[in-house]
Amino acid sequence: MARVELRNVRKVYPGGVDAVKSATLEVQDKEFVVLVGPSGCGKSTTLRMIAGLEEISDGEIYIGDTLVNDVPPKNRDIAMVFQNYALYPHMTVYKNMAFGLMLRKYPKKEIEQRVRDAARILGIEHLLDRKPKALSGGERQRVAVGRAIVRQPKVFLFDEPLSNLDAKLRVQMRAEISKLHTRLQSTMIYVTHDQVEAMTMGDRIVVMLGGEIQQIASPLELYNQPANKFVAGFIGSPPMNLLDGTLTGENGTVWFEDKSKTVRLAVAKAHEDSLGSYVGKPVVFGIRPENFVENPGQNPKAGSSITANVEVVEPMGSEIYLHLDIGGVICTARVNTDQEPPVNQAHVIDVLMDKAHYFDPDTEKAIFPCPKRISDSETATQIR
């Protein structure tokens, strides 16, 4: 297997459309890295440049120690799994999986061994004589993955491979791909717009927006220490709640007051030093849905209480999502309670202020907690 490195890679389409702007990324040997972001953020273009399906406008791409800018896709020793499976409808599963090896003139015995080994790993041995039209969506996706496995490439590339599957099958298939990575110990780069997929599958996640890398980090670091307001609002389901307001100081306490002047929350003492230079200035306050707590005043970890109008109640089984009007902004609270509060009535709820996030409203970068900064020699969690 091999590492993959992008050095200031850029893609400009005719008309001056900057699809990818100076992307720098290092994927280590045997690592599973996920590129995630909204539609049009440049993640699939980045993957296609690694594959050689898109020419790069500037920068360098290395697979192993080889500069591959001018190397044709077929000579890059990569295998790509597409969103639409791309199976040959007139061929059996066996022939679909074997076709690439047949083109490369591999011995017939070796082809059969590789195909059957891959089919056994994916649990599709009983499907080898069927044609794609006789398969379910999940089975077709397994065949597409199997076709990649038989190649035994240096790098596997996945371009939103689960987006055509139903919700239950997506959960099953993402677990299968994660197990496959563990078994094969291969380098994998995976593109998705689904942040739940990214969080559950990747060793590291690359968050992109507008052709730029916003943050590169492990799933937990990304969740707990987002580099900016976009990452905070994009990662998490439901996403982080964000309120515009101002920090004020009064009687030795720092307070967050929202723009509507209806919410006033005491900043955690442990956060005050980091926020000192912002007292008297605008900030963006962030709190995740699970950091609201029911039974106001009874939780010793809660820093402040707020009163909000309940707009919608969503029972989820083990928990309830409350959609609350907080100072004119609809926020989501994820709470464990046996009692649903009545809709269109005021509801008092505690906020765990030691879990709060703060962002600069102009730069949108995190003020606290700050994402972990690393030296140039450490590539495990690059932050741009």
Salt bridges, closest charged atoms under 4 A:
GLU5 OE1 - ARG3 NH2 2.30
GLU5 OE2 - ARG7 NE 2.95
ASP18 OD1 - ARG10 NE 3.06
GLU26 OE2 - ARG3 NE 3.32
GLU31 OE2 - ARG204 NE 2.56
GLU54 OE1 - LYS11 NZ 3.63
GLU54 OE2 - ARG48 NE 3.66
GLU60 OE1 - ARG7 NH1 3.69
ASP65 OD1 - ARG3 NH1 3.90
GLU110 OE2 - ARG114 NH2 2.93
GLU112 OE2 - ARG116 NE 3.27
ASP117 OD1 - ARG120 NH1 3.19
GLU160 OE1 - HIS193 ND1 2.66
GLU176 OE2 - LYS179 NZ 3.51
GLU250 OE1 - ARG264 NH2 2.58
GLU257 OE1 - LYS261 NZ 3.40
GLU272 OE2 - LYS269 NZ 3.54
GLU290 OE1 - ARG334 NH2 3.39
GLU294 OE1 - HIS347 NE2 2.87
GLU314 OE1 - HIS323 NE2 2.79
GLU319 OE1 - ARG334 NE 3.89
